[in-house]
Amino acid sequence: MKHDVPLSAPPRRKGGFVLLGLAVLGLAGALFVLRRPLMMSAPRCAAGRWHGCLDTFNGVVLMTLVTLPLAVGAAWLLARRRRGAGVSSAWPLSLAEVGMVHGTVPFVWMILMPGAGAGTVPGRVSLVPLRDLVTMGPLGIGGNLLVFAALGFFAAMRFAALASVPRVLALGVLCSVLVETAQYVLRLDRVSSVDDVLVNAAGAALASLASRRWWRTAAGTPSDRPGPALAPAA
């Protein structure tokens, strides 16, 4: 036997490295494309001004990226606390919890931004399926797919009861209906469309398929319980 042959990394670890590399490349590409719009809101966000920062899409996206290290730090603190309590899979659980919040709240914030006629224009509803897809365009469809993508990606990993694509799809429908109802009730000068519900829910389901390799293996194990203590040997 030759002892100088290097051992290759396990397939799962290689897949994780590839996925992490693709995520970094995707984030870098998105930042390169959006660098000019984001920099337009940077001075107002740095000055702590509400107008021009948190009431614009560019400002919300910029603040989401800026607070990303804080989200990673929060996930690390939660994982460390869970490890001290003897909880198995502390890091995936903590990352899923923080990822759901950090990846979903900014999109919901943008959806609930009031329009120019908020408070004066009556609520508008579009209940004809697939009619608004033409007016959305590729950018609108892509944005709606991302609204609950983080929720769909991490929810099945965090909660064993949601470890199913149809259940994540139902969760996406429920959350989207709540958001569209809020738009109508609050009279935010936005159209509450059934197509928004369909596309948002589809984005959550597609994201759950992307994380299927992780939540399938953890579906049958307890999610947030300390492991059993070993009995002392007789």
N, C-alpha and C positions, 0 to 999 in steps of 0.2 A: 504494500500500500504506500502511496505517495502522500507524505504529510505536508508537503509544501504547496498543495493545491488550495487556492483560496475558496472559502465557502461563499456561495451566493446568498443574497438576501432572500428571505421567505417571500412567496408570491404576494401575500397580503401586504407586506411592507412595501414591496415594489409598487403595487397598485396605489397605496396611500401616497407614496412619493410622486407618482405620476399625476394623481388627482390634485395634490398640493401645488405641483408645478403648473398645471393647467389653470388652477384658480389664480395663482400669482400672475401668470401671463394675461389672463382675462382681465384682472383688475388693472394691470399696467396698461393694457390696451384701452380700457374704458377711460382711465385717467388721461391718456394721451388725446383721445377724441374730445373729452369734455373739459380739457384744461382751460380753454378760453372762456366758456360760460361760467365755470366755477370761479375763475379769478375775478370775474366781474362782481361777484358777491363777497369776495374775500375781505375787502376793506371794511364793509359794513358789518360783517360778522365779527371781525377782529375788534371793532369798536364797540361791540355789544349792542348794536342797533337792531330793533325789531323790524322796522321797515327796511326792505331791501335785503334782508337775510332770512329770517324764519317765515316770512310771508311770501317767499318765492321758491320755485322748484330748485333753482340752482343753489340757493342758500341752504335749503334742507339737505340736499345731496352733499354739499360741502361739509356741513356740520356732522353728517353721518360718517363721512370718511375721517374727519378729524377726531371724532370720539371713538373710532374703532380700537385704538390701543387701550382706552379705558374699558371697553367691553371685554377685551381679551384679559385685562387685569382682573376684572370682576369674575370672569369664569375661572381664572386661576385661584382666586381667593375661595370661591365656592368649592372647587375641587380639593383644595388643601384642607378645608374644614371637614369635608366629607371623608377624606382619607384618615383624618384624625379620629373620626367616629367609627372607622372600620367599614365604610360603605364601599361595596364593590362597584367598579366602573364609575368612579367619582368624576374623572375628567370628561367622558362623553356626556354624562348627565348634566354637568355644569355648563359645558359648551352648548348643549341643546337648549337649555333654559335661556341663556344669554342670547344665543343666536336667534331664537324666536322673537324676542323682544326687540333687539337691535335691528333686525332685518325686516320687521313688520311695522313698527310704530312710525318710522319716517314716511312710508308709503301711505298709511292711513291718514297721517297728518296732511300730506299733499292732497289726498282725495277730499278731505274735509275743509280745504281752504275755501273761503267764501269768494264768490265772483263779484263782478262790478255791481250787479243788481241785487246783492244779498239783502234779504229782509224786505224788499219791495216787490221783487218778481215772484209770482206764485210758483210752487213746486211743479216740476214737469216730469212726466213718467212716459217711458217707452216700453211697452209690453210685447211688441212684435219681435220674435226671435230673429236674429241674423240681419236685421234691417240696419242696425247702426255699425256693423262691422266695416261696411264700405267707407263710411265717413271717419272711422277711427284711423285708418291708415296703418302702415307697418309700425311706426313709432308708438302710436296709441295702443295697438295690440300688444306689442312687446312690453310696454309699461304696465298694462293690465295683467299680463302674465306674471310679472314680478311682484305684484302687490302682496300676495299671500304665498309666494314661493318659499321664503324662509320659514314660514309657519308649516307648510307642507313638508319641507325637507327635515325639520327638526322635531316636529310633533310626534311622528311615529317612533323616533329614536328615544324620546323622553317618556312617552306614555304607551305602555303595552296595549292598552285598550284601543289605541289608534293605529296599531301596526297592521294596517290594511289600506290599500289604495282606495277602495270605495268609501271607507270611513274618513279618510283624509279629504276625499272629494266632497263628502257631505259636510265636513267641517268648513271647507272653503266656501261652499254654497251658503251655509249659515252665517259665516262672518261677512260675506259679501252682501247678503240681504240686509244685515244689520247696518252696514255702512251706507248702502243705498237708501234705506229707510231714514237714516239720520240726515242725509242730504235733503230729502224731501220734507221732513218735518221741520228742520232748521231753516229751510228756504235759503239755501246757499247759492242760488242761481246756477244750479247744475242739473243735468238730466239724469234721473234715476232710471237706468236702462237694464233690461233683462240680459242684454248682451254683455254688459259689464260683469254681471253675476256669473255668466257662463265662462267668460274668459278668465276671470279671477280664480274660479274653482278649478278650471283646467290647469292653470299655472301651479296651483297647490298640488294637484294630483301628479303632474309631470315631475315636480320637485321631489315628491315622495318616491317616485320610481328611481330618481337619481341616488337616493340614500337607502335604497332597498337592501343592499348588501349588508348594511350595518343593523337596521332594525329587524331584519328577519332572524338574525342569529341571537338577538337579545329579546325576542318576543316572549320566549318561554321562561325567562329568568326574572326574579324580582328586580324592580328598577331602583328603588331607593331604600333598601333595607340593609342593615349591617350583616355581614356574613356570619354564619354560626361559629361560635367559639369551639375550639378543639378541647375535648375532655382530656384531662391528664392521664397519662398511661399508668396502668396498675402496677 
